[in-house]
Amino acid sequence: MVIIPTYNELDNLLTIVSRVNDSAPDVHVLIVDDGSPDGTGEVADELALADPDRVHVMHRAEKDGLGAAYLAGFAWGLNRQYTVLVEMDADGSHAPEELHRL
């Protein structure tokens, strides 16, 4: 599972999720949104509605930092028996095209 923390990533979210889907079509995605005021959380919900088996969303009430978002995502994934968890920033600084190498 790929964990993607977000805060005001409206301009990047569709692109990064699409790149993950194109690069690793069997990989699940968890978007962890820290209460983005720009509509990122709503777009995340739309992505999950469009692909409910693969895309999941965790809404957190406020911005609590990247590390805390990743930890929350790890806990979510481990509680659901995922055995591989991958960090991926929404801004594209990590290349989804490299997922196959993991």
C-alpha positions in Angstrom: 0.0 0.0 0.0 1.2 3.5 -0.9 0.6 6.1 1.8 0.2 9.7 0.5 -0.1 12.4 3.1 -1.7 15.6 1.9 -2.2 19.2 3.0 -3.3 21.6 0.3 -2.2 19.3 -2.5 -5.2 19.9 -4.7 -3.0 20.7 -7.7 -1.0 17.5 -7.3 -3.3 14.8 -5.9 -4.9 13.6 -9.2 -1.6 13.4 -10.9 0.2 11.4 -8.2 -2.6 8.9 -7.7 -2.9 8.5 -11.5 0.9 7.9 -11.7 0.7 5.3 -9.0 -2.3 3.6 -10.7 -0.5 3.6 -14.0 2.8 2.3 -12.6 1.4 -0.3 -10.2 -2.2 -1.2 -11.0 -2.5 -3.7 -8.2 -1.2 -1.4 -5.5 -3.7 0.2 -3.0 -3.4 3.8 -2.0 -4.2 5.5 1.3 -4.5 9.3 1.1 -4.0 10.9 4.6 -5.5 14.4 4.5 -4.7 16.8 7.3 -7.8 19.0 6.9 -6.7 20.7 3.8 -8.8 23.9 3.3 -8.2 23.9 -0.5 -10.5 21.0 -1.3 -7.9 18.2 -1.3 -9.9 16.1 1.0 -13.0 16.3 -1.2 -11.0 15.3 -4.3 -9.5 12.4 -2.3 -13.1 11.2 -1.5 -14.0 11.4 -5.2 -11.0 9.2 -6.0 -12.0 6.7 -3.4 -15.6 6.6 -4.6 -14.4 6.0 -8.2 -12.1 3.1 -7.1 -13.2 1.9 -3.7 -11.3 -1.3 -3.7 -7.9 0.4 -4.2 -8.1 4.0 -3.0 -8.8 4.8 0.6 -8.9 8.1 2.5 -8.1 9.0 6.1 -9.3 12.5 7.2 -7.5 14.1 10.1 -9.0 17.1 11.7 -6.0 19.4 11.5 -2.5 19.7 10.2 -0.3 17.6 12.4 2.8 17.3 10.3 4.2 14.9 7.7 5.6 12.4 10.2 2.4 12.1 12.1 0.5 11.6 8.9 2.8 8.8 7.9 2.5 7.2 11.3 -1.3 7.3 11.2 -1.1 5.8 7.7 1.2 3.0 8.8 -1.1 2.2 11.7 -4.1 2.1 9.4 -2.4 -0.2 7.0 -1.0 -2.6 9.6 -4.4 -2.8 11.2 -5.7 -4.0 7.9 -3.0 -6.6 7.4 -1.0 -4.8 4.7 2.5 -6.3 4.6 4.2 -3.7 2.4 3.8 0.0 3.2 5.4 2.7 1.0 5.8 6.4 1.7 5.1 8.7 -1.2 4.8 12.5 -1.1 2.0 14.1 -3.1 4.2 16.6 -4.8 5.8 14.0 -7.1 9.2 14.1 -5.4 9.0 10.3 -5.1 8.6 8.5 -8.5 5.7 6.1 -8.6 7.3 4.6 -11.7 9.9 3.0 -9.3 7.3 1.1 -7.3 8.0 -2.1 -9.3 11.6 -2.1 -8.0 10.4 -2.5 -4.4 
